[in-house]
Structure formats: structure tokens, C-alpha cells
Amino acid sequence: MCDLNNLRCLYLDMKKEGQTAVTFQCKYNNRYCFSCIFIADEEGKVLYISSLGDNSFTLKVNVKSDFSIDKFGLDKETYVKLCEYLELKYNPDNPFIPREFIIQLDGVFPKEYKKAETRECIRAICQANNTDEGDKIYFAGWRHWTQKHTQDDNMEKSAMLVGFRNAMRLQKNNISSCWSADKDEEDLSKLNEWIDLLDE
């Protein structure tokens, strides 16, 4: 069963364009604004949904290959933030269900690919994974570690650049992407150096 039909259409268009990541804006009930990131290839699909404004938060949704989603639970703090953002009042007879919210939100997702803004994507990924590196949004290169070091959140940041399949290969070979909070340290000329590192 396909819960996220629009997202599926978007993925097919991304494949046609040879892309693995996209960002887009959408509105829930034509009022509440969200910024979304979708990273996807044959190896995995993750959707990030971020609120806007002060005290923003990000939801991380693992999307199955058939574009269905399992029971989607939130920790209490994030659940409360989402309810407050949507200005919902507690109703024990009709409780707010996050999974149904995501399926409804899919109805306003775009079906066609548009170029992603990498820096804002990285910021949201850090927030969704509860890391303290949300200010490190400038790509500074790659590092080949001699001991096991790469983390899942870094793998997802790498996937923004090279897709999940290649990011998983990099993680397996202890190669991680490096990010800086200093704009002057950004070096996009090193984006493709991961290919040579895998060949070492």
C-alpha cells in the first residue's frame, strides 16, 4: 500500500533527473508551513519535515520501498511541539496521530524535482538527529579514518552529496564528510574526492 503517493511521484522524477536529494516547502491545511528534505535512492529513503520560526523542530520519517510508513511515533516533547505548532487542542476522543498527519501532508508535496539547497538540508538533518553540529553547514572535504569513526548522522549528511548507496560504501570504508561552521572553510572543489579515497 502506497501511503505517500506524491512523494513517490517526486522520487520517480528525481531518478529521471539523476538526483538523490531535494528540498521543498509545503503547507498543512493551507496554513501551517513546513520545510522538507527528501533523500532517496535504491538503498534508502528518508524524509525530514521541519517547522519554521522560533523553537523549530524536525521530524525524521523512514520511508519504505513501497512508499508506505510503519507506525510513526514521536517522543513526548516533539509530539507536544507539533501539536502546539498546529494549534491543536487535546481531545481524548479524537487524538492527533502523527502518521495520519504525514500522509495528509503528502497531499501537498510537489511531484516534480527542483534543485536542493544543501546547507539548509544539513542544518535540518543535524536537528533531526539531535546533534550539536547544526551550525556546521559548509562542506570542507572528506576524511579517511584509520579506526572506525563514521556515525549514522554523518552518513546521512554524506548522502545529501552522493546518495545513500555511495554514502554506505564510504561509511563501510571509514570515510566521512567534513563540515565547518566557518564559511571561509567551505571547499566545494573537493566534492568528488571521495571517489579517489575509495580506490586507495
Sequence and secondary structure as in RCSB ss.txt:
>XXXX:A:sequence
MCDLNNLRCLYLDMKKEGQTAVTFQCKYNNRYCFSCIFIADEEGKVLYISSLGDNSFTLKVNVKSDFSIDKFGLD
KETYVKLCEYLELKYNPDNPFIPREFIIQLDGVFPKEYKKAETRECIRAICQANNTDEGDKIYFAGWRHWTQKHT
QDDNMEKSAMLVGFRNAMRLQKNNISSCWSADKDEEDLSKLNEWIDLLDE
>XXXX:A:secstr
  S HHHHHHHHHHHHHT SEEEEEEEETTTEEEEEEEEEETTEEEEEEEE STT  EEEEE  TTS        
HHHHHHHHHHTT    TTS   HHHHHHHHHTTS SS     HHHHHHHHHHHTT S TT  EEEEEEE SSS  
 HHHHHHHHHHHHHHHHHHHHHTTEEEEEES GGG  GGGTTHHHHHHH 
